[in-house]
Amino acid sequence: MAEHLETMAIQWHLGFLGATEIELISNKEDLEFLREFQLSKEPLRMDLLIIKKPDKVRIHNEIGHIFKRYNVIEYKSPDDGLSIDDFYKTIGYACLYKGLGESVNEIPAEELTVSVFRETYPRELFKALKKSGANIQQHSQGIYYIKGQMLFDTQVVVTGQLKNEAHRSLRILSKHAQKEDVQAFIAESMRLTAPGDRNNIDAILQVSASANRALYEEVRRDSNMCEALKELMKDEIDKERQEAAQIATQDTILENIKSLMHNLNFSAEQAMAALNIPVPNRSGYISRL
């Protein structure tokens, strides 16, 4: 599994989408999560659109305190920048979404919010926003409201500053995850058994483990944590075992083909026919001879 994690591209956005649903799990039935919501017929998509179903429901997680009916979410991975232009591009997504309603003012501006997530404090962005007349207000630890001259209620969430006891799923989406956050997230996640929740947990752990291989090897050496991690990532581990077994079987068949060709002077086709290899599968073996 470690070798697989070393070669895979880190899918930060998939981890973030899973983390967002875990963060807001206490209002799971009140929210609709629309991933990569397409804004037009062209490939223009926002990362996440969250629609709050009951109008007066209270969102328990402080990240969702700003939420209204329609909530546009943008995530910046640790490798992404967050310039003033990136910020306004997200505002533009919200404008497009508002303007693409099927009837006039179907999506009222006062019922739309924008949230931008990033791991590190966006010093230059906040400097540029203040210069343009905006007021930055810290709502709570790691959560900043942008006030003044904004079309919609807007917040910037700095995941690296969030309270560790409340936001483990977002905090471990980092190249510098903390061991206590990882261990606490694993322990807390064992209580979530619904298939959708487990899929989100798996996505978060895959991303976090890919970005913090040494840390997760250390966590695996803890017997209790190791068993919990194996249980949480059972589907991924089973998939990797199946793939490994399939590769091993293919390698064995390839060696048998080579043996027949060498010992009995068979052609590749004769060797594969003797081994009853289906015709559609033969080109794959020929390419490896």
N, C-alpha and C positions, 0 to 999 in steps of 0.2 A: 504493500500500500504506500509506503514511504517513497519508493521509486516512482510510482504513478503520480504522487503529489508533486514530485520534483519536476516532472515534465509537463504537467497541465498548466494552461494559462489560468491565472487567478481571475475567476468570474466575480469580481467585486459586486457588480450590480445584482446578480442573483442572490448573493449573500445578504445584501441590503434589503431586497424585497422581502426575503424571508424574515429578516430581523424586524422590519417594520410591522409585519403581521404579528410577530411574537410580542413586540413592544405594546401593541394595542389589543392584545388578546382578551383583556377584560371587557372590551366592547366589541368582541368578535361578531356578535349577531346584529350590531347596530351599524356596521360599516361594510361597504362593498369595495373591494380592492380590484382595480382594473389596471393590470400591468401593461406597460408600454402602450398606453392608450393612443391610438392613431388619431391625429388631429385633422387629417385631410386624406384625399386619395393618394397624395404623394407620401413618400416614406418620412413623415415628420411626426415624431412620437415623443410624448413626455414619459419620464421614467415610471411614474405611478400617479393614478388618479384615485383618490379615496372619496367615496360618496357616503355621507352620513345619512342613514335612512330615517330614523325618527328625528324630527326637527329639534325637539327639546331635550334629547338625551345628553347626559353629561359624560364627557370622555375622561376617564380616570387618570390615564397617563398624562403627565404634564406636557409632553410633546404635542398632544392633541387638544390642549386647552384653547388654542387659537382656532380650532376647526369650526367650520360652518357647514353648509350643505355640500359644497363642492371644494375639494382640496387638492391642489396641484403640488406634486412632490418631485423635487430634483435631487439626485444624489451625485456627489463628486467623489470618486475613489481617491485613495491616497496618492495616486500618480497624476491626478487631474488638478489643473489650476482652478481658481475661482476669481476671475477678474470682474471688473464692473460690467464688461460686455457679456460675460457668462451669466451674470446676475440678471441683466435685462433681457437676455434671451429667454430665461425662465419666465420672467414677467410676460414676455411675448407669447409664450406657450399658453399662459392663462388668458391673455387677450384673445388669442385665436379660438380657444375653447369657448370663451364667453360669446364670441361673435359667430360661432358655427351652430348655434341653437336652431332648432327647426322653426321657431317662431320668434317674433321680436321680444327681446329681453326675457327669453325663457330661462336664461341663466343670469340672474341679477348680480351685478358686481359686488353688492353688499353681502352676497351669499357665497363668495368665492375667496379662498385663501391660497397663499403660496408659501411653501416651506422648502428651504435649501439646506441640505445636509453635507457636512464636510468634517473630516477628522480634526484638522488643526484650525486654530483661530485665524480668520481671514483679515489680517491687519490692513493690508493694502485696500481690500474691498471696503472695509468700514471707513477707512480714511477718505476714499473717493466718495462714498455715500454721504459722509458728514460734510464734505466740501460742497456737495450739491444741495445741501440744506436738509438732509435727512437726520433724524434723531435716533440713536441706537440705545434701546432700553433693555437691560438684562432682566428678563422675566424670572428666570431661575438659573441654577448652575448649568452653564453650557447652552442656554436657550436665549436668543436675542431677538427682540421685536424691532422691526424697522418702522419708524413712525415719520409722518410728514411727507407729502408729495408722493405717496404710494397709491396706486390705483386700487390695490387690494390689501387686506391685512396680510402682513408678510413677516416671516421669521427665518432666522438662520440658526441652525442647530449644529453646534460644535461637538461632535460625538466624543472627542477625546477629553472634554471637560464635563461630560454628564456624570451625575451621581452614580458611583459604581454599584450601589446596592439596588438600583432601580432600572438600570439600562445596560445590563451585561451583554445582551445580544448585539447592540450597536458598538459597545466598547471593544469587543473582541474582533471586530472587523478592522483590523489594524495590522501593520507590519511590526508593531511593538506591543502586542497584546500582553497583558499582565497575567501571571500564573493564577493569582487568586480569582481574577475575573473568569478565566477559562474553567477553573475547577467549580466555581459557584454556578456558572451557566450550565455545565454538564449536570450538576446535582439538581438544579432547579428544573432542567428539561426532562428529567426522568419522570416527572409528574404529569407531563403532557403526552397523552396516548392517542389522540385523534390523528388519523392518517395525514390530514393536511398540515397539522402542527408538526408532526414528525418529519414531513418533507421539508418544511421551512427550517427546522433544526438541522437537518442533514445538510442543506445548502449553506447555512451559516458556518457549520463546523468544517465543511470542505474548504471554504474560502479561508477561514481563520487558520486551519492546519496548513494549507498551502503557503500562507504568508509567514508562518511561525513554526517551521519544521522542528527546530531544536527544542522549542518550548513544548510542543506536543509529544516529542519523544520522552521528555522529562515527565510529563503528565502520565504517559502510558506506563512508566516504571512504577507508578503508584498502583498497587493491585486493585483497589476499589475503583479508582478513576478509570483504570484500563478496562475493567469489565463494563462500567457504565458507558464509556466511549464506544466500545465494541457494540453494545446494545443499541446505542443511538444511531450508529453508522452501519448497522447490520446489512441493510440493503446494498449500500455501496461496497462493503467488504465482500458480500456474496457475489456481486456483479464482477468484482475484480478477480475473485477466485474462479468463476466460470470462464472469464476471458483468459486467465492464465492456463486453466485446464485445456481450453480449446487450442491455445497456442502450442501447448505441450503435445497434444494429440496430432496436430498438423506437423509438428517437427518430427514426430515418430513416423508418420506416414511418408514424409519426405525422405527420411533415411531409408525406409523400405524400398521406395522407388529407386533411389540411388544404388542400393544393394543389388536389386534385380538387374539394373542396367549394367552394373559392373561385373557381376558374377555370371549372369546368363546372356550377356550381350543383348539385352532387350533394348528397344527404343523406349523413349519416355511414354509414348502412347501404349505400347505393349505392356510395360510395367504397370501403368495405371489401370489398364483393362484387367490384368491379372489380379490386381488388388481390389477390383470392383469399385473403383472411385467413380462417382457419377460424372458424366461428361461435362455438365455445367461447372463443376469444381476443378476441372483439370487445368484450365489456363492459369489459375492461381499457383499451382504447384510448378508448372512449366516456367513461370516467371522467376521462381526461386532456385531452379536448377543451375 
